[in-house]
């Protein structure tokens, strides 16, 4: 069971990294786009971030369409199981929680492999400069999960954007995006640097950095990011 939970944790990290990248880019507001309603699926924000050629658009759309045949239903199932697991744990139902964890493990490896392969296909269609923009965007979106309730100044937002752009270069050095540990190290490093930009009050108000608990979402509820 310990090994199973460790593997499940690694899966959750990978899925957490995909979660913010469902968001639409745009000023101080990030809005999650339902993958099924976008030809770019989990990469719905990409066309607004970089200029894609017709060939790039075709490759990405085809990759997303093929992958989402299994990714979407599996992700929805994992979301439901994650909710069931939280409830079972809250109710102290250990046996039920263990059963749910085992069911998640039957879906987990397939999802982890599917997201990693899709990400690699999409990244392979981008130029090096476009990859930096995309990775920087994803790192910022993960940061926004913690910063959304803070009233950041324009200067703070600028510094955080610069940190995310810098960390995107480190993400580009990760050869295997399915390696949850390697990916997590980059996000953790970004978080540590962002902490230095916040005031003591903001640090106390922001939640602990725990993307491992985050699952992909198809919510259409806007997430407002405090801006100056």
N, C-alpha and C positions, 0 to 999 in steps of 0.2 A: 504493500500500500504506500509506503514511503516513496519508493521509486515512481509509483504511478502519480502521486501528488506532485513530485518534483517535475515530472514531464508535463503535467497539467499546468503547472506554474509557468514553465517555459513557453507553452502554447499561449497562455494568457498574455504574456509579454508581447509576442508577435502580433496577436490580435489587437492588443492595445495600441500598438504602433500603427495599425491600419485604421483604427477608429477615427482619429481626428482628420484623416485624409479623406473622409467622406464629405468633409465640410467644403462649402463654397467659399472662395476667397472674396474679400470685399471690405475695405476700410476697417472699421472697428467692430464689424459683426461677422461672425462665422455661422453659416447655416448648413446643417446637415442635409444632404440631398439623398433621397431614396435611390439606391443603386438601380433598382428595376426601372426607374423612370429616366435614367441617363444612359446614353450609349457608352459613356466613359466609366460608368459604375462607380467603384470606389475612388476613381481618379477624376471625379466630376469637376473639381476645381482646376485641373491641369490646363485646359484651354484658355482660362482667364489669366493664368500665370505666365505662360510662355506661348510663343507663336509656333504652332505646329504646322508642318507641311501636310499636304493631302496624303502623302504616303505614310507619314507618322500617324495621322488620324485613323487611317484604315487599319494599320497594324494594331494600334491600341484598342480600337473598338472591337476588332475580331478577337483579340486576346481576352478582353473582358467578357464578351458574349459567351465564348467557349467555357471560360472558367466559372462564370456565375451560374451555369446550369447545375453545378453541385455546390458552389460556395454559398449561394443565397439560401437554399433550404437548410444546409448544414449550419450556417451561421444563425438562422432563426431558431433552429433546434437548440443550439448551444446557449443562445440568449435565454430561452425558456428554462433550460436546465439550470443555468446560473441563478435565475430567480428562484427556482424550486430549491436549489441548494442553500441559498441564503435563508429561506423560510425554514427549511428543515434544521439548519444549524441554530437559528433563533429559537425554534421550538424544542431544542435539545433532542431531536430525533436522530441519534447517531447512526443507527442501522440504515435508515432511509437516506441520510446524507451520504453514507458510503456507497449505497447502491447508485445514487445519482452521479457520484464521482466516477464510478466504474463505467456508467453509460456515457459520460462525457469523454472518457478515455477511448471509447470505440470510435467516436467522431473526431476527437482531437488530432491524431496524427494526420488524418486525411485533410483536415482544415489547414493545419500548419503547413503541410506540403503544398496545398493548393494556393494559399496566400503568397507563400514564398516564390513559387513558380510564376504566378501572375505578376508579382512585383518585378521579378527579373525580366520578364518579357516586355513589360512596359518600360522599364529603365533602359533596356537594350535598344529601344526605339528612339531614345532621347540623346541629344548631344551632351557632352560633359557639362557645359554651362547650364543646360536645361535641368540636368540631374541636380546640380547645386541648388537651383531655385526651388525645385520640388522638395528636396530633402530639408531645406531651410524652412519651407512652408510647413511641412509636417512636424518639425521640431517645435516651431512656434505654436502650432495648434495643440500639441501636447502640453506645452507651457500654459496655454490659455485655459486649460482645464482647471489649473490652480489659480490663475490670475483673474478669472472672469468677474469676481466680486470685488476686486480691488480698483480703486480709482487711481490709475497710473497717470503720471504726467506725460507730456509729449516727449520730454527728454528721456524718461524711463522707457517708454515704448521704443524709442530710437535705439537706445542701448541694448534692449532685449532683442530687437531685430538683428542688430549687429552680432550679438552672441550666437543667435540661431544660425546666421549665415556662416559664421566661423565654424560652428560645430557641424554644419552640413558637409564641410570639407573632410571632417573626421569620419562622418557616416559614409562618405564616398570610398573610404579605405576598407570598409567592411565588405569582404568578398562574398560572404554567405549571409544573406539577410534572414535566413531561417534560424541563424544562430542567435537565440534570444539573449544570451549573455553579452555578446558583442554589441548588439543593438542597444541593449539596456545601458551599457557603459557610456555610450554617446549621449543618451537622453539624461542620464544621471549627471554627467559632466556639465551638460547645458543647464540643468537645474541648479547645480552648485554655483555656477557663474551668475545665473539670474538672481539667486539669493542675495548677491552682493549689491544688486541694484535696488532692492527693496528696503524700505524703512523698517525699523523694529516693529512698528505697529502693523505694517503690511505682512511681515513675516508671521506674526502671531495670528493674523486673520486668514492667511492662506492655508489650505489643507495640506497634509503631508503628501509628498510626492510618491504616489503608489499606483502607477499605471498598470501594474499586474492585476489590479482588481477591475480594470476597465474592459468592457467588451464592445465590439463593433455595434453601431447603432444606425437605424434608418429613420431616426426621429427627424421631423421637419421643424421642431421648435428652435427658433433662433437663440444663439448663445451670444449675449452681448459682452464685449470685452471693454473694460474701463479704459478710456482714453483721455488725453489732455486736451 
